[in-house]
């Protein structure tokens, strides 16, 4: 049981690090609360955040 918990904490930590590294500067910094939620809830919180960010992104105004 402890091995599973340690592995989960390690993987959630990696998720936070990858998000920090891939987050663009133009989007502004990530809040500590968001990082804590991602660390605690993992991919479920990342999916919710991604869905929220897709709705917020401005369009360029040109259609292809």
DSSP file (Angstrom, degrees, kcal/mol; ACC not computed):
  #  RESIDUE AA STRUCTURE BP1 BP2  ACC     N-H-->O    O-->H-N    N-H-->O    O-->H-N    TCO  KAPPA ALPHA  PHI   PSI    X-CA   Y-CA   Z-CA
    1    1 A X     >        0   0    0      0, 0.0     4,-1.9     0, 0.0     5,-0.2   0.000 360.0 360.0 360.0 -40.6    0.0    0.0    0.0
    2    2 A X  H  >  +     0   0    0      1,-0.2     4,-2.6     2,-0.2     5,-0.2   0.857 360.0  55.8 -65.9 -34.3    2.8    2.4    0.8
    3    3 A X  H  > S+     0   0    0      1,-0.2     4,-2.4     2,-0.2    -1,-0.2   0.908 107.4  49.3 -65.1 -40.6    4.5    1.8   -2.5
    4    4 A X  H  > S+     0   0    0      2,-0.2     4,-2.4     1,-0.2    -1,-0.2   0.906 112.0  48.3 -64.7 -41.2    1.3    2.7   -4.4
    5    5 A X  H  X S+     0   0    0     -4,-1.9     4,-2.4     2,-0.2    -2,-0.2   0.913 112.2  48.5 -66.2 -42.6    1.0    5.9   -2.3
    6    6 A X  H  X S+     0   0    0     -4,-2.6     4,-2.3     2,-0.2    -2,-0.2   0.910 112.0  49.3 -63.0 -42.1    4.6    6.9   -3.0
    7    7 A X  H  X S+     0   0    0     -4,-2.4     4,-2.6     2,-0.2    -2,-0.2   0.906 110.4  50.9 -63.6 -42.2    4.2    6.2   -6.7
    8    8 A X  H  X S+     0   0    0     -4,-2.4     4,-2.5     2,-0.2     5,-0.2   0.924 110.9  47.9 -61.8 -45.8    1.0    8.3   -6.8
    9    9 A X  H  X S+     0   0    0     -4,-2.4     4,-2.0     1,-0.2    -1,-0.2   0.903 112.3  50.1 -62.8 -40.8    2.8   11.2   -5.0
   10   10 A X  H  X S+     0   0    0     -4,-2.3     4,-2.0     2,-0.2    -2,-0.2   0.930 112.3  46.3 -62.6 -46.4    5.7   11.0   -7.4
   11   11 A X  H  X S+     0   0    0     -4,-2.6     4,-2.0     1,-0.2    -2,-0.2   0.886 112.0  50.0 -67.5 -39.0    3.5   10.9  -10.5
   12   12 A X  H  X S+     0   0    0     -4,-2.5     4,-1.9     2,-0.2    -1,-0.2   0.871 109.5  52.8 -67.7 -34.7    1.4   13.9   -9.3
   13   13 A X  H  X S+     0   0    0     -4,-2.0     4,-2.2    -5,-0.2    -2,-0.2   0.902 108.2  50.4 -63.5 -41.3    4.6   15.8   -8.6
   14   14 A X  H  X S+     0   0    0     -4,-2.0     4,-2.8     1,-0.2     5,-0.2   0.882 106.8  55.3 -63.5 -38.3    5.8   15.1  -12.2
   15   15 A X  H  X S+     0   0    0     -4,-2.0     4,-2.3     2,-0.2    -1,-0.2   0.917 108.6  47.4 -61.3 -42.9    2.4   16.3  -13.5
   16   16 A X  H  X S+     0   0    0     -4,-1.9     4,-2.4     2,-0.2    -2,-0.2   0.923 112.7  49.1 -64.4 -43.8    2.9   19.7  -11.7
   17   17 A X  H  X S+     0   0    0     -4,-2.2     4,-2.3     1,-0.2    -2,-0.2   0.909 111.7  48.7 -62.8 -42.2    6.5   20.0  -13.0
   18   18 A X  H  X S+     0   0    0     -4,-2.8     4,-2.1     2,-0.2    -1,-0.2   0.891 110.9  50.6 -65.6 -39.1    5.5   19.3  -16.6
   19   19 A X  H  X S+     0   0    0     -4,-2.3     4,-1.4    -5,-0.2    -2,-0.2   0.928 110.6  49.1 -64.6 -43.3    2.6   21.8  -16.4
   20   20 A X  H  < S+     0   0    0     -4,-2.4     3,-0.3     1,-0.2    -2,-0.2   0.919 113.5  47.2 -59.3 -43.5    5.0   24.4  -15.1
   21   21 A X  H  < S+     0   0    0     -4,-2.3    -1,-0.2     1,-0.2    -2,-0.2   0.835 118.0  40.3 -69.5 -33.3    7.5   23.7  -17.8
   22   22 A X  H  < S+     0   0    0     -4,-2.1     2,-0.4    -5,-0.2    -1,-0.2   0.543  87.5 108.2 -95.6  -6.9    4.9   23.7  -20.6
   23   23 A X  S  < S-     0   0    0     -4,-1.4     7,-0.1    -3,-0.3     5,-0.0  -0.578  72.0-123.4 -74.9 125.2    2.8   26.6  -19.4
   24   24 A X    >   -     0   0    0     -2,-0.4     3,-0.9     1,-0.1     4,-0.2  -0.327   5.9-129.5 -71.2 149.8    3.4   29.6  -21.7
   25   25 A X  G >  S+     0   0    0      1,-0.2     3,-1.3     2,-0.2    -1,-0.1   0.824 106.6  62.2 -66.1 -32.4    4.6   33.0  -20.3
   26   26 A X  G 3  S+     0   0    0      1,-0.3    -1,-0.2     2,-0.1     3,-0.1   0.684  95.9  61.1 -69.9 -16.3    1.8   34.8  -22.1
   27   27 A X  G <  S-     0   0    0     -3,-0.9    -1,-0.3     1,-0.2    -2,-0.2   0.535 109.9-121.9 -86.4  -6.9   -0.8   32.9  -20.1
   28   28 A X    <   -     0   0    0     -3,-1.3    -1,-0.2    -4,-0.2    -2,-0.1  -0.059  41.2 -47.9  86.7 167.9    0.5   34.3  -16.8
   29   29 A X        -     0   0    0      1,-0.1     2,-0.3    -3,-0.1    -5,-0.0  -0.342  56.5-111.3 -75.0 154.9    1.8   32.4  -13.8
   30   30 A X        -     0   0    0      1,-0.1     2,-0.1    -7,-0.1    -1,-0.1  -0.618  33.6-118.6 -80.9 141.9    0.1   29.4  -12.2
   31   31 A X     >  -     0   0    0     -2,-0.3     4,-2.2     1,-0.1     5,-0.2  -0.474  14.3-123.6 -79.1 154.3   -1.4   30.0   -8.8
   32   32 A X  H  > S+     0   0    0      1,-0.2     4,-2.4     2,-0.2     5,-0.2   0.842 113.1  57.7 -63.9 -33.0   -0.2   27.9   -5.8
   33   33 A X  H  > S+     0   0    0      2,-0.2     4,-2.4     1,-0.2    -1,-0.2   0.914 106.7  47.4 -64.8 -42.1   -3.8   26.8   -5.2
   34   34 A X  H  > S+     0   0    0      2,-0.2     4,-2.5     1,-0.2     5,-0.2   0.925 112.0  50.0 -64.6 -43.9   -4.0   25.4   -8.8
   35   35 A X  H  X S+     0   0    0     -4,-2.2     4,-2.3     1,-0.2    -2,-0.2   0.895 111.1  49.6 -61.3 -39.3   -0.7   23.6   -8.3
   36   36 A X  H  X S+     0   0    0     -4,-2.4     4,-2.4     2,-0.2    -1,-0.2   0.908 110.7  49.5 -66.2 -41.6   -1.8   22.2   -5.0
   37   37 A X  H  X S+     0   0    0     -4,-2.4     4,-3.0     2,-0.2     5,-0.3   0.903 112.0  48.5 -64.5 -39.8   -5.1   21.0   -6.6
   38   38 A X  H  X S+     0   0    0     -4,-2.5     4,-2.2     1,-0.2    -2,-0.2   0.909 111.5  50.0 -65.6 -41.0   -3.2   19.3   -9.4
   39   39 A X  H  < S+     0   0    0     -4,-2.3    -2,-0.2    -5,-0.2    -1,-0.2   0.906 117.9  39.4 -63.1 -40.5   -0.9   17.7   -7.0
   40   40 A X  H  < S+     0   0    0     -4,-2.4    -2,-0.2    -5,-0.1    -1,-0.2   0.899 129.5  26.6 -77.3 -40.8   -3.7   16.3   -4.9
   41   41 A X  H >< S-     0   0    0     -4,-3.0     3,-1.1     1,-0.2     4,-0.2   0.534  88.6-167.4-107.1  -7.9   -6.2   15.3   -7.6
   42   42 A X  T >X  +     0   0    0     -4,-2.2     4,-1.6    -5,-0.3     3,-0.7  -0.279  63.3   3.4  67.0-136.1   -3.8   14.6  -10.6
   43   43 A X  H 3> S+     0   0    0      1,-0.3     4,-2.4     2,-0.2    -1,-0.2   0.749 124.3  63.7 -64.7 -26.9   -5.1   14.2  -14.1
   44   44 A X  H <> S+     0   0    0     -3,-1.1     4,-1.8     1,-0.2    -1,-0.3   0.913 106.5  43.6 -64.7 -41.7   -8.7   14.9  -13.2
   45   45 A X  H <> S+     0   0    0     -3,-0.7     4,-2.5    -4,-0.2    -2,-0.2   0.865 111.7  54.7 -70.4 -35.9   -7.8   18.5  -12.1
   46   46 A X  H  X S+     0   0    0     -4,-1.6     4,-2.6     2,-0.2    -2,-0.2   0.906 108.2  49.1 -63.0 -41.1   -5.6   18.9  -15.2
   47   47 A X  H  X S+     0   0    0     -4,-2.4     4,-2.3     2,-0.2    -2,-0.2   0.908 111.9  48.1 -65.3 -41.7   -8.5   17.9  -17.5
   48   48 A X  H  X S+     0   0    0     -4,-1.8     4,-2.0     2,-0.2    -2,-0.2   0.914 113.6  47.5 -64.2 -42.4  -10.9   20.4  -15.7
   49   49 A X  H  X S+     0   0    0     -4,-2.5     4,-2.5     2,-0.2    -2,-0.2   0.900 111.2  51.2 -64.8 -41.5   -8.2   23.1  -16.0
   50   50 A X  H  X S+     0   0    0     -4,-2.6     4,-2.0     2,-0.2    -2,-0.2   0.908 109.8  49.5 -63.6 -42.4   -7.6   22.3  -19.7
   51   51 A X  H  X S+     0   0    0     -4,-2.3     4,-1.2     1,-0.2    -1,-0.2   0.905 112.0  48.6 -62.8 -41.5  -11.3   22.5  -20.5
   52   52 A X  H  X S+     0   0    0     -4,-2.0     4,-0.8     1,-0.2     3,-0.3   0.907 110.7  50.6 -64.3 -42.6  -11.5   25.9  -18.7
   53   53 A X  H  X S+     0   0    0     -4,-2.5     4,-1.7     1,-0.2     3,-0.4   0.839 104.2  57.7 -68.0 -33.2   -8.5   27.3  -20.5
   54   54 A X  H  < S+     0   0    0     -4,-2.0    -1,-0.2     1,-0.2    -2,-0.2   0.857 106.8  49.4 -65.1 -33.3  -10.0   26.2  -23.9
   55   55 A X  H  < S+     0   0    0     -4,-1.2    -1,-0.2    -3,-0.3    -2,-0.2   0.705 113.0  47.5 -75.8 -19.6  -13.0   28.3  -23.2
   56   56 A X  H  < S+     0   0    0     -4,-0.8    -2,-0.2    -3,-0.4    -1,-0.2   0.725  82.9 108.0 -93.5 -25.8  -10.9   31.4  -22.2
   57   57 A X     <  -     0   0    0     -4,-1.7     2,-0.1     1,-0.1    -3,-0.0  -0.293  68.4-127.4 -62.8 130.6   -8.4   31.5  -25.1
   58   58 A X        -     0   0    0      1,-0.1     2,-0.2     2,-0.0    -1,-0.1  -0.472  20.9-123.2 -74.7 149.1   -9.0   34.4  -27.5
   59   59 A X        -     0   0    0     -2,-0.1    -1,-0.1     1,-0.1     0, 0.0  -0.573  13.7-125.3 -88.9 157.7   -9.3   33.6  -31.2
   60   60 A X        -     0   0    0      2,-0.2    -1,-0.1    -2,-0.2     3,-0.1   0.657  38.1-122.1 -79.2 -15.1   -6.9   35.2  -33.7
   61   61 A X  S    S+     0   0    0      1,-0.3     2,-0.4     0, 0.0    -1,-0.1   0.331  79.2 105.3  92.0  -9.5   -9.8   36.5  -35.9
   62   62 A X        -     0   0    0      2,-0.0     2,-0.4     0, 0.0    -1,-0.3  -0.898  56.4-152.4-107.6 135.3   -8.7   34.8  -39.0
   63   63 A X              0   0    0     -2,-0.4     0, 0.0     1,-0.1     0, 0.0  -0.824 360.0 360.0-105.7 145.2  -10.6   31.7  -40.3
   64   64 A X              0   0    0     -2,-0.4    -1,-0.1     0, 0.0    -2,-0.0   0.397 360.0 360.0-104.9 360.0   -9.0   29.0  -42.4
